[in-house]
Amino acid sequence: MSFEVWLSFTVLSVMMVMTPGPSVLIGMSHALRYGARPTLITALGDVTANMIQMVIAALGLGAILATSATAFAVVKWCGVAFLLVMGLMSFFRKANKSKGKTGIEMKFSGAYEVASRRKLFREGFLVAAGNPKAIAFFGALFPQFVDPGLPLAPQLLMLGATFVVLDYSFVMIYAMGAARIMPWLVRRGGTNAIARVSGAILIIAAGLLSLIEMPESTAGTRF
């Protein structure tokens, strides 16, 4: 793969990942609730889902989501429902150290809620996996930068690694930015304000995901 082709792919990928989407918003939400450092695990869940989506696209299954309205809608609305439920739970959750009327127990270290690595990874993974646009994007994008006259695997590895690094970096950039406003929110509304803002971010993410339309057919891809 030539440097010019790789650079073109990199620029296009930056334009995609720098636009706040569900994965960026879940990272911001987790940074507000748990802090920037635990969000590293959330971002890891996100890029793990991305890597699986890349493999699916490489196997040619991305075209199914890109051309089947039913398959695309099923994946999309599952993702919307997951984000919406998480957002509503966070928005109406009481930030108390003991169980309240909701029966939900929240533990805090300082101003931050404590969450297991498994929970952080799972939520980051599921949000990314519930975005059908990613598979369709990879299925439509990768063939444009792959030279059929060269070995396929090294090219896919290069493109995939580039996208993963960029996606992980931008999720964390937004997450760290969100974490910086944490003290300001706590001073003005306490930990309940964090829960409400975090929930609102996820609800917005659900709304954004619901607006995604099925892309044009990618039947002409080389996978």
N, C-alpha and C positions, 0 to 999 in steps of 0.2 A: 504494500500500500504506500503510495507516494505521500509526502508531507502535505502537499496541497490538498489532497483528498481528505486526509485526516483533519487538517485544519478547518476545512469547510464543514465537516461533520461536527467538530468541536464547537464552532460558532453557532451552528443550528441547535445543538444540544443545550448550549448555554441559554439561548433564547427561550427554549422550552422549560428548563428547570428553574430559571430565575422568575418565572411567572408563578405567583402563589397559587397552588392547587391543593387538593386534599392532603397530600403528603406533607407539604410545607405547613399547612394549617394544623395538622395533628402534631407536628414537631413544635410549633409555637404553643399549642395548648398544653402539651406535656412540659415544656420549659416553664410555663407559668405555674403549673401545679407542682412539678417535681424538681425543677431546677435544670440548668443547662447540661450538667454532666450526665445525669441519668438519661437525658434525651439522646445521647450517643447510641443507646441501645434501641431507642425508637427508630432512629435513622438507619440502624443496622437492619431492623425488620423491614423497613421500606425498601432498601436496596436489595435485600434477599428476595423479596417479591419481584422486584424489577428483573433480577437475574433469571428467575424462573420464567417470567414473561418473555424475556429475550430468547430463551431456549424454545418456548412454545412457538414464538414467531419464526424462529429458524427452522422448526420442523414443519412449517407451513400452516399451522393451526391459526395463526393470526388472521389469515384470510377469512376464516369462518366468522370471527367476530366482526370483521370489516364488511362482510357481505350478508350475514344473517341478522336480520332485525331482531329476531326472537332471542338468539344467543347474546347479542349485544345488550338487549334490554334486561335480560335476566341478571347478568353480571352487574350492570349499572345500578339497578334498583336494589340489589342486595347490598351493594356498597353504600347507597344512599341511606338505606334503613339502618345499617350499622353505625354510620356517622351520626344520624339523627338520634338514635337511642343513646349513644354515648354523650352527645351534646345535651340532651334533655336531662339525663341523669346527673351530669356535672352541674348544669344550671340550677337545678332545684335541690342539689345536695347541700346539707348543712355542714359547715366546716367545724365540727366539734370533735373533741378527742374521745368522747363517749358516744354510745349509740343513742340516736334520737328517735323521733317518731318514724323516721324512714327505715330504721333498723340497720342503717349502713354505718359502719365504723370507719373513721378516718384517723390516721396517725400522722403526726407532723414532726419533722425535725427542724426546729426553728419555725419559719413561716411556710416551709414546703411540706407537701404531703409525701409520704413514703410509699413507694410502689415497688413490687418485685421486678426483677429483670425480665422474667417470663411475661408478665403483664405488659410491660413497655414494648417488648419485642413483638408480642402477639398483636397489639393494637396497631403498631406501625406497619406490620406485615399485612394485616387484614384491610387496612385502609388503602394501601397500594394495590393489593390484589383485587380490590373491589372497583378499580378504575379500568374499565375495558378499553379506554382510549390508549392506554399504555401498550397493550398487545398490538392493537391496530397500528399504533405509531411505529413500533419496532418492525412490524411486518411490512409497512409501507416505506419506512426510512432506510433500513439496512440495505435492501437491494440496490438502492441508488448509489451506494458507496462501495459496493462489492464488485471486484473485478472477477468475472467468471473464468478468466484465463489463469488465475492464481489460486493457490490452495485456499479453500473456504475457511477452515477452522482458525488459522492465525488472524485472518481479517476480522472474523466475528469476535474473536477474543480481544483484539485491539479496540474495536468499536464499543464492545460491551464494557470493558474496563474503563474506557474514557467516560462513558455515560454514567457508570456507577460512581466514579470519583466526583464528577460534577454534581450529580444528584445529592449525594451524601453531604458534600460541602455546602450546597445552598440550603438544604434543610437545616443544617447546623447554624449557618449564618443567620437565618431568620429566627431560629430558636434562641440563639444567644441574644439577639436583639430584643426578643420578647422577654427574656429573663431579666434584662436590664431595667425594665419598667416595673418589675415586681415590687421593689421597695416603695415606689410611688403609689402603687395600687393598695398595698397593705396599709400605708399611712392614711389613705383616704377611705378605704372601705373594709380593711381587714381581709382575712382569708376567704370570707364569703364572697368578696369582690373578685378574687382570683377564680373561684369556682364559676361565678357567673360569666366572667370574660372568657374563660376557657370553654365553657359550654356554648357561648355565643359563637365563638370561632368555629367550633365543630358543626354547629347548625348552619353557619354560612357555607362551610365546606360541603355539607350535604346538598345545599341549594345549588352550589356551583356544579357539583357532580351531576345533579339532576338535569342541568341545562345542556350537558354534552350530547351532541347528536351523532348518529352513526356516520362515520366518514365514508367518502366515496370508495367504490370497489377497488380492491388491490389485486384483482385477478391476474394482473400482468406481472406480478412479482416473480422472482426467479427461484423461490423456495418451493 
